[in-house]
Structure formats: structure tokens, C-alpha cells
Amino acid sequence: MISEPNVKVNLGLYILRKREDGYHDLDTLFVPYFGIHDTLEIIAGDDFSKTSAKMFAKYGNSYEEDGRLVQGISEDGKLMITIAREEGVDWDPLKDLCAKAYLMLDADFNLPPVKIFLEKTSPVGAGLGGGSADAAFTLRMLSEMFSLGLDDKTLAEYAAKLGSDCAFFIYNSPMKGSGRGEILTPFKLDNIDFSGSRQNPDCPYELMVLVPEGVAVSTAEAYKGIHPAIPAVSLDEAIGSPVENWKDCLVNDFEATVFPQHKELPAIKRSLYDSGAVYASMSGSGSALFAIYKR
């Protein structure tokens, strides 16, 4: 089974308060963006894999040569995971969220052995949630492959254990996020094309994502210096106003901590407005930015 986990952007992101458990309560609107995606394949046992052949042809078959292709096998031998990335994979594949998703379901359902092949083309450390998407898609694929019968609510509960924004990708449609981001409420937003390829020409606005080359921001870095507060204009009020007004009222609180550390990011944001965007912002904790244009 093959899928293409997409990324997301945040329309507004407010850090409201720090909680006793060390996390922060936030308010945001998650929106899927389909113009950037990974490629994920899961096969049972020794079934034939289409993705692996493509990966090995593109990245080579050496796991030690340049770090672009890495592989891990669980201690019990039930899981083999192979990850390829042009910029190199600098993390343990068995600690990847895809592997954690399999191991979590395996603990509850004693799954058959699988091989996971993941080609990472979505950026790492860009605030687009690519790893979270991979995990959520893994959960759904495993449920379908092995007839686990898990509905969206149950899948989202599993996903929330893996990361604050993982549950969003189970639904993969505009969602208000509160709590750590795992409390989701459907939100109607049908005037913006999120396809990244002009697939919805009837939408009066389109959204495009820009990923600055060579800039990665860790979540810990983004939170450093954050001062939680209730905004003067709530997310609901801001989103409810005309898109042309968002520039003055829809805020990502992380820009206050990330922009001073990465001076190229505010410059890019200004360039997006100069290019005709009616709204531009950083997504999540950065470094990716996005712009909304009127057609």
C-alpha cells in the first residue's frame, strides 16, 4: 500500500498559557497543503514493493556511504524501516514516527511483520508537520491493511500520543486546534485553494508555501522567549474577517521569537507581500512561510 503524506500550515497560532504538565495551550487553524508530500509504502512480510525499487535506484543501495538511505530493524525482527532523503537522514529510523506508529499498534493488535519504505521530500524543521503526517498516514494504512476497523476518532486518539499535530492528519481537512493542538474541531474554509497546483479554480484565493533553503528551526528554539498571552483579537474573530484584513489581525506568535534569530525570514515575508500576497505568515514554529494570493 502506497500513500503520499502531505504537509500542513497554521493560519494563526496563539500561545495562550503554559500548563502544569509543561506543555502550552494554543489556538490555531490547521490547514492541509498538498503541494508538498512524502512517499510512504508499507508491505506485509515479503510482498513486492514498488517504492523500494525507486528509492534504491535514486539513492543507491549503500546504507553507510552518504547517509541518504538508512535502515533499521526492530529487535524482534517484525519491523524493517527504510528511509531515504536527499539531504541525508540524521536520525535513527527506529525512532522515526512511522516506526513508533507501527510499534504502538503492534502492542495492541499483534500486527504481522511489515516493511516500511519512506522517501522524505517534505522539509525537516520547517513547521509543516511532515513527520506527523507520516505517522498519521502509517496508522491509517496499517488499520486498512490488517482490517483493524479503527475509525477516525480512534485513529486520532492513537495519533495524539505520537505528537501534538499528528491527529490533524487523520482528518486532513481544515481544523481548529486547541489544547496542545490535539483537540480538533472541523472548520469550514472553502474560499482558499490548498492544492498547491491550482486544482480548485473556483476558489477566489490560493495558498502557496515557500521553504527557505538551509534554515531549520527546532520547536525548543521557537518556544524560547515565548510569553503566553490571550490575544487582543481572537483567532475566531481574525479568521472571520475578510482575508485582506488578516495581515493586520491574524498572528503567529512564534514569529516574535524565530524572526530575530533568522533575519532572512522576515525579509522573505516582506518579499511575499511585495509579490502581491494579501496575507503572508510563518507556519508553525518555522522556518517555512506561506502566502495567500487573490486570483
NUPA-23765 format. One record per atom (N, C-alpha, C, O): residue in three letters; z, y, x. Coordinates in steps of 0.02 Angstrom, whole numbers, plus 50000, padded with zeros to 5 digits. Layout:
BEGIN
ALAZYX ...
// end
This chain:
BEGIN
MET500004994050042 MET500005000050000 MET500005006250044 MET500395006750092 ILE499565010950028 ILE499485017050068 ILE499615023150024 ILE499405023349966 SER499955028150052 SER500055034450016 SER499995040250066 SER499965039150127 GLU499985046250039 GLU499925052250081 GLU500495057150062 GLU500395061550020 PRO501075056350093 PRO501635060750077 PRO501475068050094 PRO501315069650151 ASN501515072350044 ASN501365079450053 ASN501995083250073 ASN502525080350079 VAL501925089750082 VAL502495093950101 VAL502695098450042 VAL502415097849987 LYS503175102850054 LYS503395107550002 LYS503495114450032 LYS503535115150093 VAL503545119349989 VAL503775126050010 VAL504335128049963 VAL504425125249909 ASN504715133049984 ASN505255135749944 ASN505065142649920 ASN504955147249960 LEU505035143549854 LEU504955150149826 LEU505655153049816 LEU506005151349768 GLY505865157249862 GLY506545159849862 GLY507025154549887 GLY506955148649871 LEU507515156549926 LEU508025151949950 LEU508655156049963 LEU508695159950011 TYR509155155049919 TYR509765159049922 TYR510345154449942 TYR510465149249910 ILE510715156349993 ILE511305152750015 ILE511905155949981 ILE512115161350001 LEU512175152749930 LEU512665155949887 LEU513375155649913 LEU513735160649910 ARG513575149849939 ARG514265149049962 ARG514325142750005 ARG513925138150000 LYS514835142750048 LYS514975136750088 LYS515475132450050 LYS515965135050022 ARG515355125950050 ARG515775121350011 ARG516305118150055 ARG516275118450117 GLU516785115150023 GLU517325111950059 GLU517085105950100 GLU517395104150150 ASP516525102850079 ASP516275097050115 ASP515835099050175 ASP515545094750208 GLY515795105550189 GLY515405107950246 GLY514695109850230 GLY514365113250270 TYR514445107650172 TYR513765109550151 TYR513785116450119 TYR514315119450110 HIS513195118950101 HIS513145125350066 HIS512825124249998 HIS512375120149990 ASP513055128049948 ASP512705128349884 ASP512125133149891 ASP512195138649918 LEU511555131149866 LEU510965135449870 LEU510605135649803 LEU510735131849758 ASP510145140249799 ASP509725141049740 ASP509015142149764 ASP508895146749803 THR508555137849743 THR507865138349768 THR507395135349717 THR507605131749671 LEU506755136749725 LEU506245133549685 LEU505795129549732 LEU505415132449771 PHE505835122949728 PHE505405118549768 PHE504725118049735 PHE504665117149675 VAL504205118749776 VAL503515118149751 VAL503125113549798 VAL503155114649859 PRO502775108649772 PRO502385104249817 PRO501775107949844 PRO501485112249811 TYR501585106149905 TYR500965108749934 TYR500575102849961 TYR500815099150003 PHE499965102049936 PHE499585095949950 PHE499065096950006 PHE498685092350021 GLY499065102850036 GLY498575104150089 GLY498775101250156 GLY498375101250202 ILE499395098850162 ILE499645095650224 ILE499985089150203 ILE500385089150157 HIS499825083750238 HIS500145077450219 HIS500145072650278 HIS499755073350325 ASP500585067650275 ASP500585062050322 ASP500205056250291 ASP499975056750234 THR500125050850328 THR499845044650301 THR500345039150312 THR500565037850368 LEU500525035750258 LEU501045030650260 LEU500785024150230 LEU500515024150175 GLU500855018750267 GLU500665012150241 GLU501245007350250 GLU501565007150303 ILE501375003450199 ILE501884998250202 ILE501544991650183 ILE501204991250132 ILE501644986550223 ILE501374979950207 ILE501944974950210 ILE502424975750246 ALA501864969750170 ALA502364964350168 ALA502174959050218 ALA501604956750220 GLY502654957050259 GLY502534951550306 GLY501944952950351 GLY501914958050385 ASP501464948350352 ASP500884948950395 ASP500254950850357 ASP499704949350380 ASP500334954150300 ASP499744956450264 ASP499314961050308 ASP499564963950356 PHE498684961550291 PHE498214965650330 PHE498374973050321 PHE498494975350265 SER498364976750376 SER498494983950374 SER497864987850392 SER497554986450444 LYS497674992650350 LYS497114996950365 LYS497315002750410 LYS496955004850455 THR497915005450397 THR498145011350434 THR498265009750507 THR498115013850550 SER498545003950522 SER498705002350591 SER498085002250635 SER498095004750691 ALA497534999450609 ALA496914999250648 ALA496685006350665 ALA496475007750721 LYS496725010850615 LYS496535017750626 LYS496995021050677 LYS496765024750721 MET497645019750671 MET498135022750717 MET498025020450788 MET498025024550834 PHE497925013950797 PHE497845011350865 PHE497195013850896 PHE497165015050956 ALA496675014550855 ALA496045017150881 ALA496115024450903 ALA495805026550952 LYS496525028250867 LYS496605035350881 LYS497105036750937 LYS496995041150978 TYR497655032950938 TYR498205034450984 TYR498265029451041 TYR498675030451086 GLY497865024151041 GLY497925019051092 GLY498435013851072 GLY498775014451021 ASN498505008751112 ASN498945003151095 ASN499525002451144 ASN499854997251147 SER499645007851182 SER500195007751229 SER500775011751201 SER500695017651185 TYR501365008651196 TYR501945012051168 TYR502325016051219 TYR502785019751201 GLU502155015551283 GLU502535018951335 GLU502125024351370 GLU502395028551405 GLU501465024251360 GLU501025028351401 GLU501145035851393 GLU501285039151443 ASP501105038451333 ASP501175045651324 ASP501625047551266 ASP501695053451250 GLY501945042751234 GLY502415044151180 GLY502095045951114 GLY502445047751067 ARG501435045551109 ARG501105047151045 ARG501165041550995 ARG501065042650935 LEU501325035551018 LEU501395029750975 LEU502035026150994 LEU502115023951051 VAL502485025450945 VAL503125022050959 VAL503235016750907 VAL502965017050852 GLN503635011750925 GLN503755006250878 GLN504475003950885 GLN504765003950940 GLY504775002050829 GLY505444999350829 GLY505484993350783 GLY505134992950733 ILE505914988550801 ILE506024982550761 ILE506774981850749 ILE507164982050796 SER506964980950687 SER507684980450670 SER507974974050701 SER507614969350718 GLU508634973950708 GLU508974968350741 GLU508834961750705 GLU508784956550737 ASP508784961950639 ASP508654955750602 ASP507914954050597 ASP507724948950569 GLY507494958350625 GLY506774957050626 GLY506424958250560 GLY505824956750554 LYS506774960850510 LYS506454961650444 LYS506014967950441 LYS505554968350400 LEU506164972750483 LEU505794979050481 LEU505464980450548 LEU505794980450600 MET504814981550547 MET504464984350604 MET504164990950583 MET503804991350533 ILE504304996250619 ILE504045002850602 ILE503665005650662 ILE503915005650718 THR503065008050649 THR502635010950700 THR502485018150678 THR502255019250622 ILE502605022950723 ILE502485030050708 ILE502015032850760 ILE502115031850820 ALA501515036550737 ALA501045039850782 ALA501045047350767 ALA501065049450710 ARG501005051250821 ARG500985058550813 ARG500635061550874 ARG500805059850931 GLU500165065850862 GLU499765068650917 GLU500195072150969 GLU500065071751029 GLU500715075750945 GLU501155079450991 GLU501675075051024 GLU502065077451065 GLY501695068651006 GLY502195064151033 GLY502765063050984 GLY502925067550944 VAL503065057250987 VAL503635055450944 VAL504255055150988 VAL504325050651029 ASP504705060050979 ASP505285060451023 ASP505925058450987 ASP506475060851004 TRP505855054050938 TRP506445051450903 TRP506395043950896 TRP505845041050899 ASP506965040750888 ASP506995033450880 ASP506685031550813 ASP506925033750761 PRO506145027550813 PRO505825025950749 PRO506295022550700 PRO506205023150639 LEU506805018850725 LEU507265015450680 LEU507755020350647 LEU508115018650601 LYS507765026650673 LYS508175031850641 LYS507755036550598 LYS508005041250569 ASP507095035150595 ASP506675039050551 ASP506885037850478 ASP507135032550461 LEU506785042850436 LEU506995042250366 LEU506635036650329 LEU506905033850282 CYS506025035050350 CYS505675029350319 CYS506055022950332 CYS506155018850286 ALA506275022050394 ALA506665016050411 ALA507325015950372 ALA507525010750347 LYS507655021650369 LYS508285022050332 LYS508195020450258 LYS508625017350226 ALA507625022650230 ALA507485021350160 ALA507415013750148 ALA507695011150100 TYR507055010350193 TYR506985003150185 TYR507664999650192 TYR507834995450151 LEU508045001450243 LEU508674998150256 LEU509164999150198 LEU509564994750182 MET509135005050167 MET509575006550110 MET509415002050051 MET509854999150020 LEU508765001450035 LEU508574997149979 LEU508674989749996 LEU508854985749953 ASP508554988050059 ASP508654981050080 ASP509374978950070 ASP509504973250051 ALA509844983550082 ALA510554981950074 ALA510724980250002 ALA511174976249989 ASP510364983249955 ASP510494982049884 ASP510064976649853 ASP510264973349804 PHE509454975649880 PHE508984971149847 PHE508734965449892 PHE508334961349870 ASN508974965149954 ASN508754959850000 ASN507994959350000 ASN507704954249980 LEU507664964650022 LEU506944965050020 LEU506614960050068 LEU506934957950116 PRO505984958250055 PRO505604954350104 PRO505484958450168 PRO505554964550166 PRO505304955250222 PRO505124958950284 PRO504514963350272 PRO504064961550233 VAL504504969150304 VAL503934973650298 VAL503754976650365 VAL504144976550413 LYS503144979250368 LYS502924983450423 LYS502734990250395 LYS502374990750346 ILE503004995350426 ILE502865002250405 ILE502445005650460 ILE502615005350519 PHE501895008750439 PHE501475012550485 PHE501455019750459 PHE501255021050402 LEU501655024350502 LEU501695031350482 LEU501325035650533 LEU501495035750592 GLU500805039150510 GLU500485044150552 GLU500745050950531 GLU500635053250475 LYS501095054350578 LYS501385060850565 LYS500885066250582 LYS500725067350640 THR500635069650531 THR500215075450541 THR500545081750513 THR500355087350530 SER501045080850470 SER501435086650448 SER501875088950505 SER502115084750544 PRO502005095450512 PRO502385098050569 PRO503125096250563 PRO503405095650509 VAL503435095550621 VAL504155094250626 VAL504515100850640 VAL504295104750682 GLY505075102050605 GLY505455108150617 GLY505115114350589 GLY505175119750617 ALA504755113550533 ALA504395119150504 ALA504645121150435 ALA504375125750405 GLY505155117650409 GLY505425119450344 GLY504985117050286 GLY505045119650231 LEU504555112150299 LEU504095109650247 LEU504315102950219 LEU504005100550172 GLY504825099850247 GLY505105093750219 GLY504675087550228 GLY504705083050187 GLY504265087350280 GLY503835081550290 GLY504205075050296 GLY503995069950267 GLY504755074950334 GLY505145068850341 GLY505465066650276 GLY505505060750262 SER505685071450237 SER505985069850172 SER505465066850125 SER505605062150088 ALA504845069550128 ALA504305066750087 ALA504165059550107 ALA504075055250064 ASP504145058250173 ASP504015051450196 ASP504535046650168 ASP504375041150146 ALA505165048750169 ALA505705044450144 ALA505635043150069 ALA505705037450047 ALA505505048450031 ALA505445047749958 ALA504845043249940 ALA504905038949896 PHE504295044249974 PHE503705040049960 PHE503845032849980 PHE503605028249946 THR504225031750033 THR504405024950053 THR504805021549998 THR504675015749981 LEU505295025049970 LEU505695022249915 LEU505265020149856 LEU505335014649830 ARG504815024649835 ARG504395023149778 ARG503925017349793 ARG503825012949750 MET503635017249852 MET503175011849870 MET503525005049871 MET503255000149845 LEU504115004849899 LEU504494998549902 LEU504674996149832 LEU504644990149817 SER504865000849788 SER505034998949719 SER504424995949684 SER504484991049647 GLU503834998949696 GLU503234996449663 GLU503004989749694 GLU502814985149659 MET503034989449761 MET502794983349795 MET503194977149775 MET502914971749766 PHE503854978049767 PHE504284972349756 PHE504584972249686 PHE505074968849673 SER504264976049641 SER504454976049569 SER505204976949559 SER505524973149523 LEU505484982049592 LEU506194983349585 LEU506364986849519 LEU506934986649497 GLY505864989849488 GLY505974993049423 GLY506394999349425 GLY506725000949376 LEU506385002849481 LEU506795008949487 LEU506435014849455 LEU505875016449474 ASP506765018049407 ASP506465023949376 ASP506565030049421 ASP506905029649472 ASP506275035749401 ASP506315041749442 ASP507025043949454 ASP507205046049509 LYS507445043549403 LYS508135045749410 LYS508495041549463 LYS508865044249505 THR508395035049461 THR508725030649509 THR508445031749579 THR508815031949628 LEU507785032349584 LEU507475033649649 LEU507735040249678 LEU507855040649738 ALA507815045349635 ALA508065051749659 ALA508785051249684 ALA508975054549731 GLU509175046949652 GLU509865045849675 GLU509875042749744 GLU510275044649787 TYR509445037849754 TYR509385034949822 TYR509145040149871 TYR509415040749926 ALA508635043949852 ALA508345048949897 ALA508845054149918 ALA508855056249976 ALA509275056249872 ALA509775061449887 ALA510265059249941 ALA510555063349975 LYS510345052649949 LYS510785050150002 LYS510475050950071 LYS510825050650122 LEU509815051850073 LEU509465052350137 LEU509385059550160 LEU509335060750220 GLY509385064350114 GLY509305071250134 GLY509305075750073 GLY509145073650018 SER509475082150084 SER509575086650028 SER508945087949988 SER508975088949927 ASP508355087850020 ASP507745089149982 ASP507325082949970 ASP506765083449945 CYS507585077049988 CYS507205070849978 CYS507075069549904 CYS506525067349885 ALA507575070849862 ALA507505069249791 ALA506925073149759 ALA506605070649713 PHE506795079149783 PHE506245083149755 PHE505585079349758 PHE505195079549710 PHE505465075749813 PHE504815072449821 PHE504735066349777 PHE504175063749771 ILE505265064049746 ILE505185058749695 ILE504805061549635 ILE504385058049607 TYR504955067649617 TYR504615070849559 TYR503975074349580 TYR503465074049545 ASN503995077749639 ASN503405080849669 ASN503055085749623 ASN502435086049621 SER503445089549586 SER503195094949544 SER503705100549547 SER504275099349568 PRO503525106749528 PRO504005112249535 PRO504685110649505 PRO504735108449448 MET505205111749545 MET505885110149525 MET506375115449552 MET506355117149611 LYS506805117849508 LYS507365121949531 LYS507855117349567 LYS508025112049542 GLY508075119349626 GLY508545115449665 GLY509205119149672 GLY509215124949692 SER509755115749655 SER510415118749664 SER510865113649698 SER510635108249718 GLY511515115349704 GLY511955111049745 GLY511705111349816 GLY511575116749842 ARG511655105549849 ARG511365105249916 ARG510595105549914 ARG510265105749965 GLY510325105749853 GLY509605105249843 GLY509425098949806 GLY508845097949787 GLU509925094549795 GLU509805088149764 GLU509865088349688 GLU509655083649655 ILE510145093749661 ILE510195094449588 ILE509565097949565 ILE509455103849580 LEU509145094349528 LEU508475096749513 LEU508365097849438 LEU508595093949397 THR508015103349423 THR507855104949354 THR507105106649351 THR506885111049387 PRO506725103249308 PRO506005104749304 PRO505875112049288 PRO506245115249251 PHE505355114749319 PHE505195121849310 PHE504435122449299 PHE504045119949339 LYS504245125849246 LYS503535126749231 LYS503255132549273 LYS503495138249269 LEU502765130949313 LEU502445136049356 LEU501705134149360 LEU501505130749407 ASP501315136449312 ASP500625134049308 ASP500115139449325 ASP499515138549312 ASN500335145049355 ASN499855150349371 ASN499675150449445 ASN499315154949467 ILE499935145749485 ILE499805145549557 ILE499505138849576 ILE499765133549556 ASP498965138849614 ASP498635132849638 ASP498975130649703 ASP498935134249753 PHE499295124749702 PHE499655122249761 PHE499255116849798 PHE499525113649843 SER498635115949779 SER498255110349808 SER498065111549880 SER497975106749918 GLY497995117849900 GLY497775119249968 GLY497035118349977 GLY496775119050033 SER496675116949923 SER495945115749929 SER495565118349868 SER495015115949853 ARG495855123249833 ARG495525126349776 ARG495325121349722 ARG494785121849694 GLN495755116549710 GLN495605111449660 GLN495745113749589 GLN495525110549541 ASN496115119249582 ASN496295121649515 ASN496035128749507 ASN496425133549509 PRO495385129549497 PRO495085136249496 PRO495315140649439 PRO495215146749441 ASP495625137649387 ASP495845141649330 ASP496495145449345 ASP496675150049309 CYS496845143449398 CYS497465146949416 CYS497295153849445 CYS496855154449487 PRO497645159049423 PRO497495165749448 PRO497725166949520 PRO497495171749552 TYR498175162649545 TYR498425163449613 TYR498355156849651 TYR498345151449621 GLU498295157449717 GLU498285151449759 GLU498775152349817 GLU498885157949841 LEU499055146849839 LEU499545146849892 LEU499255143449953 LEU498955138049948 MET499355146550012 MET499125143650075 MET499705143750125 MET500105148350125 VAL499735138650166 VAL500275137850215 VAL500005138850285 VAL499465136550302 LEU500395142350326 LEU500225143450396 LEU500795140850439 LEU501375142650429 VAL500635136450487 VAL501135133550532 VAL501035136450602 VAL500545134650635 PRO501485140750626 PRO501415143650693 PRO501445138150747 PRO501875133850745 GLU500985138450793 GLU500955133350845 GLU501515134250895 GLU501645139850918 GLY501845128850911 GLY502355128950963 GLY503025131850943 GLY503445133150986 VAL503135133050878 VAL503775135750855 VAL504105130750808 VAL503835129150755 ALA504685128250827 ALA505075123750784 ALA505775126650776 ALA506055129250824 VAL506045126150717 VAL506715128850702 VAL507145123250675 VAL506965119950627 SER507725122150706 SER508185117150680 SER508595120150623 SER508705126150620 THR508805115850578 THR509205118250521 THR509855121350546 THR510085126350519 ALA510155118350599 ALA510775121050626 ALA510665128050653 ALA511085132450644 GLU510095129150685 GLU509925135850711 GLU509855140750654 GLU510085146450659 ALA509545138650600 ALA509435143150543 ALA510085145150510 ALA510165150850488 TYR510555140450505 TYR511185141850472 TYR511655146150514 TYR512115149250488 LYS511545146250580 LYS511975150050624 LYS511915157550608 LYS511385160450615 GLY512465160450587 GLY512465167550570 GLY512335169050497 GLY512345174950477 ILE512225163850457 ILE512125164950385 ILE512765167450352 ILE513305165050367 HIS512685172350308 HIS513255174950270 HIS513115173550196 HIS512755177350164 PRO513395168250169 PRO513265166550099 PRO513465172150052 PRO513965175450062 ALA513065173150000 ALA513205178449951 ALA512795177349888 ALA512265174249890 ILE513055179849833 ILE512685179849770 ILE512185185549772 ILE512385191249783 PRO511545184349762 PRO511045189649769 PRO511085194749712 PRO511295193149657 ALA510875200849727 ALA510865206049676 ALA510375204349620 ALA510495205749562 VAL509805201249639 VAL509305198949591 VAL509285191349596 VAL509115188649649 SER509445187949542 SER509475180649544 SER508775177649553 SER508265180949542 LEU508755171349572 LEU508125167849580 LEU507745167849514 LEU507145169049512 ASP508085166349459 ASP507755166049394 ASP507445172849376 ASP506885173149351 GLU507815178249389 GLU507555184849374 GLU506945186449416 GLU506445189049392 ALA506985184749481 ALA506435186249527 ALA505805182249508 ALA505265185149502 ILE505885175649498 ILE505315171449480 ILE505015173449413 ILE504415172749401 GLY505445175949369 GLY505215177949303 GLY504825184449302 GLY504515186149251 SER504835188149356 SER504465194349360 SER503745193049382 SER503605187549407 PRO503285197749374 PRO502585196749395 PRO502555194949469 PRO502955197449509 VAL502075190649487 VAL502015188349557 VAL501945194349604 VAL502215194249660 GLU501595199549583 GLU501505205449626 GLU502165208749642 GLU502205212549690 ASN502695207549602 ASN503345210649615 ASN503795206349660 ASN504315208749683 TRP503595200149674 TRP504025195749713 TRP504175198449782 TRP504705197249810 LYS503705202249810 LYS503795205049877 LYS504445208949882 LYS504755209249935 ASP504655212049826 ASP505245216449827 ASP505895213049804 ASP506425215949809 CYS505835206749778 CYS506445203949749 CYS506555196449763 CYS507105193949750 LEU506055192949788 LEU506115185749800 LEU506225184649874 LEU505785186149915 VAL506805181949892 VAL507035181949962 VAL507185174849986 VAL507435170649949 ASN507025173650050 ASN507275167750085 ASN507815170050133 ASN507665173550182 ASP508435168250120 ASP508995170650161 ASP508935168750234 ASP509205172150277 PHE508585163250249 PHE508535161050318 PHE508115165750361 PHE508165165550422 GLU507705169850330 GLU507325174550371 GLU507785179250410 GLU507605181450465 ALA508375180650383 ALA508835185250416 ALA509095182350482 ALA509255186050528 THR509145175650486 THR509405172650548 THR508845170050593 THR508925169850654 VAL508285167950564 VAL507745165050604 VAL507295170250635 VAL507095169650693 PHE507115175450597 PHE506645180450622 PHE506885183850686 PHE506475184950731 PRO507525185750693 PRO507735188850756 PRO507665184350817 PRO507585186750873 GLN507685177750806 GLN507625173050861 GLN506905171350878 GLN506755169150934 HIS506455172350831 HIS505755170650840 HIS505335176650816 HIS505115176850759 LYS505245181450860 LYS504935187850841 LYS504215187150816 LYS503965191550782 GLU503885181550835 GLU503205180750811 GLU503165179450736 GLU502655180750705 LEU503715176850707 LEU503705175050636 LEU503655181150590 LEU503235181250545 PRO504075186350600 PRO503975192350557 PRO503295195650569 PRO503015198650523 ALA503035195050629 ALA502375197850642 ALA501835194050602 ALA501375197050576 ILE501915187450598 ILE501445183450559 ILE501505185150485 ILE501005185650450 LYS502125186050462 LYS502215187850392 LYS501875194450376 LYS501545195050324 ARG501935199250421 ARG501595205650410 ARG500835204750408 ARG500495207850368 SER500585200350451 SER499865199250453 SER499615196050389 SER499045197250368 LEU500035191850357 LEU499835188850294 LEU499765194150239 LEU499305193950199 TYR500235198850238 TYR500165204350191 TYR499545208550207 TYR499185210850162 ASP499415209650272 ASP498835213450291 ASP498185210050270 ASP497675213250260 SER498215203350265 SER497615199550246 SER497495199450170 SER497005196650147 GLY497955202650133 GLY497855203150061 GLY498335199150018 GLY498255198949957 ALA498835195850049 ALA499315191950011 ALA499715196449965 ALA499905202049984 VAL499855194049904 VAL500295197849860 VAL501025195849872 VAL501485199449853 TYR501125190049904 TYR501805187949922 TYR501755183449983 TYR501305179349989 ALA502215184250029 ALA502255180050089 ALA502985178850106 ALA503405183150095 SER503125172950133 SER503815171150148 SER503825165350197 SER503335161750206 MET504395164550229 MET504525158450267 MET504735152950219 MET505055154350168 SER504565146750235 SER504765141150193 SER505385137850221 SER505425136550282 GLY505865136350179 GLY506465132850201 GLY506805136450258 GLY506885142550257 SER506995132650309 SER507315135450368 SER506805137150422 SER506995138550479 GLY506155137050405 GLY505635138950453 GLY505435133250498 GLY505775128050502 SER504885134050534 SER504535140250551 SER503905141750511 SER503605147050520 ALA503705137250467 ALA503095138350428 ALA503175144250381 ALA503715145550354 LEU502625147850371 LEU502595153250322 LEU502045151650272 LEU501595147650287 PHE502085154650214 PHE501565153750164 PHE501405160450131 PHE501805165150132 ALA500815160650102 ALA500595166750069 ALA500285164950002 ALA499975159749995 ILE500385169349954 ILE500075168649888 ILE499565174149881 ILE499705180049890 TYR498955172149864 TYR498405176949856 TYR498175176949783 TYR498175171849749 LYS497975182849760 LYS497675183349694 LYS496935181949699 LYS496595184649743 ARG496675177849656 ARG495965176149658 ARG495545181549626 ARG494925180949624 
// end
